[in-house]
Amino acid sequence: MLNSAVMIAKQRTPESVRVLARRAQLEAYNAKLRITVPVATRSEFTNIYHCAVRKTASQWIKAVFSDPIVYRHSGLLTYDPRFYGWKHPRVVPANRIGLSLFFPRPRFDKMPKPDKYRAFFVMRDPRDVVVSSYFSTRNSHGPMGDVLEVRKVLLEKPRKEGMLWLIGDMAKKNRFGALRSWVEAPASDEVRLVKYEDLTGEHQAAEMEALLRHCGINLPADDLATVLDRYSFSKMNERQGTGKVSHYRKGQAGDWANHFDDDIYEAFNKASGDLVERLGYPSYQ
């Protein structure tokens, strides 16, 4: 009952009000970090950019990079340009970690950046992106952007028809094209491509340590273990009290196989082409 009431309340709050509230929360949190957390070491980079497509654990990345331990060893506060109407002339101010830049690679390349920066792009098996997008949009995602309009469509359709419709919608919004643009771009020292499955899998600590090092952030092993334990999916769900409609629902690699049939896979292939293989994931057997 409480979860339903909270969701209804969010849906009835104008998006402009929700954005202002999130901006105020972020600014208050950053102000508290500045006052209460001494910086021990600083990253050598002026900006760090977290780039992704939706449903690649962006909220988890946000939580990790916003943690006081990470701030202590980087000196960089987080910044979400969505909360500021994308009005900053450089998109992200200096000495900040820019979060949730859902850009195709060409747009990122055109974005003004300092001489010293690092970026990382989180990819995920696009079939799992479809499944995660379906359940999240239909059941639990906060009412931002066109979520409510898409949710209305999905609630009116049986699951299979809903997934088929969503695949077409994602293709129209260039979600598959955005993924492709990052993996097909020339390699560079500034940009690291990482897989969601590696960041959340059994070698998570090693993968996260490598990602943080890429960003000029060196956490002692005990601190890294503390951060990863603090933001395990199960603990984040407990804090949000989301239960069965969790924003983090499963996060399991290969969950798509429990939901795709031949018709869905055919529609997915038509929309995405050879994207699965291009990203280095096993093809459909």
N, C-alpha and C positions, 0 to 999 in steps of 0.2 A: 504493500500500500504506500509506504513512504517513498520508495523508488518511483512509483507511478506519479505520485503527487509532485515530486521534484521535477520529473520530466515534463509534466504538463505546465508547471510554473515556468520552466525554461522556454517552452514553446510559445508561451504567451508574452514573453518579454521581448520587446523590439531588439533587433540585432544591434542597433547603434548603442543601446544601453548596455548590452552584454559586452560589447567591445570596450566601452569606456570602463566597465567594471574590471575587465581583465587587465587593461592598461594600468589602472590604479593598483591592482594587486601586484603586478610585476614591478612597478616603481617602488611600492612599499617594501617588497621583498628585497630588491636590490639595495635600497637605502639601508635596510637592516644589515645586509651583508657588509656594506662599506664600514658601518659603525662597529660591528661586533666581531668580524673575522679578519685577523691580521694576515696580510699576504706574505707568504714565506718565499715563494719563487714565482717569477713571471714568465709567461710564454713570450718567446721572441717575436711572435706575430701580432700585427696590429688588429687583424680580424680573423675570425674563424667562421666559416659558412657551413651550416648543416643543410644539405640539399637532399631532396627525396621526392618520391611520389607518395600519395596517400596510402595508408594502411601498411606502412613499413616501420611501425613502432616509434612514430614521431613523438608521442607523448612520453614515452620511455626515455628517448634521447634527451628530450627537454628536461626531464627530471634529473637525469645523470649529470648533464652539463650545468645545471643550475644548483647543484649540491654545494654546500659550504666547503667541503673538502676539495672539490675541483676548483672552486674560486680561490682557495688558499694557495693552490699550486699553479694558478694561471694568472690571477689578477684580472680576469676578464669576466664582466657581467654579461648576462644573456639579454637578448633583444629580439622581440617578435614584431616584424614590420607590419603584420596584419593589424596589430593593436594601435598603430599610428597612421593608418590610412596610406601606407607606402609613400609618405610625404618627404622622408629624408632624401636629400639630393644624391647620397651615395647608398641608398636603401638601408644600410646598416651603419650607425655611427662608429667612429674609431674606438678601439679598445673594447669591443663587444663581440660576443658570439651570436651570430645571426641564426635564428632557429626557423625551421620549417619553411625553407624556400622551395616551394613546389614549382620549380622552373624546368623547362627543357634546357638542354645544355647551351644552345645558341643564345638564349636570353641571359643566362648566367655569364657567358663570355662577354656580352656587351655591357654588363653592369659595371659601373665605376668601382675599382678596388684599389687598395693601397699597394705599395711595392712589396710589402711583406705580409702575405696572407696564406692561409691554408683552407682547403675546402674538402668536404667528403660527401659522397653521394651514397645513400643506402638503397640498394635494390632488393627485390624479393621475387621469388617465383611468381610470374604474373597470374598463374592459375590460382594460387593462394590469395593473391591480391583481389581477384574477382570474388572468391568465397568470403573473404574477410569483409570486403566492401558490402557485399549483400547483407550479411547478418548485422554488421555494425549500422549501416544506413537504415535497415528495416527496423531494428530493435533498440539501439542504444546510443547512437552518435548524437552529440549535442546539436541543437538546431542552428547550424551556421551555414551560410551560403544557400545552396538549393537543396539542402538535406531534407527539409520537410516536404518539398514537392516530389522528390524522388521517393521518399518514404511512402507517401500516399499511393504512388503507382505500385510499389512493391507489396504493400499491404492488400492491394486489390487483386493481386495475381497469385496463383499457386506458385510454389517454390521454383519449379523448373521454368515456368514461363517468366517468372521474375528474374531469374539468373540470365535467361536468354535476352530479355529486354535490357538488363544492366550491362551486359557485354557490349551491346550496340551503343548504349549511352556512353560508356567509357571510351569506346572507339571515337565517337563524335567529339568528345572532350579531349582527345589526343593523349589519354593516359598511357596507352601502349607506345605511342610515338615518343613521348617524353622519356620513357624508360630506354627506348632504343637510342635516343640521341646521346645519352650519357655513355653507353657502352661502346658506341661507334665513334666517339670523339677521340682525337689523338691523345695518347698518354702524356701526362705532365707530372712534374714533381709536386706541383701545388695541389692537385686533386687526387684523392684516393677513393677508389670504388670499393665498397664493402657490401657484403651480403647480410641481409637480415638473419638468415639462418645461421651464419657464423657468429653474429653478435648475441644470439639467443641460445646457441647450442652448447655442447659439452665443453668446448674450448673457449667459452665466453671470456674468461679472464685474459687469456693470451691475446685474443682478438681485440678486446677493448684496450688492453695495454698498448698494442701496436697502433690503434687508432688515436689514442691520446698522445702518444709520442709523435705521430704525424702532425698533431696540432701543437706541438711544443709544450705539452703538459705531461710532467713525469710524476706519477703518484707512487709512493711507497707501496709495496705489495699488500701490507695490512690495510692501508687506506683504500686501495682499490677493492679489496675483498669486502670491506665495510660498505662501500658505495653500491656494489653489485648486489649484496644481500639486502640492503635497504630498499632497492628498487626491483626486487624480483616481482614478476607478474602477479604472483599470489598475494604478496603484501600490498601491492598497489590496488588490487581488487578489494582487499579487506578495508583499506583506508577509504575507498570510494563507496563501499557498501553496495556494489552493483549486482552482486549475486549472479543469477543465471543469464542476465542480459549484459554481462560484462563488456566494457569497451575493449578489454584484452582477451575476450572470449576463450580462445585456445592458444593461438600463436604457434601451432604445430606445423612444421614443414610437411608438405605432402597431404594436408587435410583436403585439398581439392579432390583427391581420388574418392573421397566419401560422398561427393556431391555432383561430380561431372558424370554424365552418361554420354553416349556417342553423339547425340544431337547437340548437347552443350559443347562438347569438345569440337565438333565441326564448326559451330558458330564462333567459338573462341579462335580456332585456327584461321578462319576467314578474316577475323578482325585483327589478329596479331601477326599473321604470317609465321616466319621462322624465329620469332622473338625468344621463345623458350630456349632453343638451341643457341641463339646468339648470346644469351645471358649466361650460358653454361649450365643449364639445368637439364636433367634427363628428359627425353621426349616421351610421349605417350606410347605405352606398349599395348 
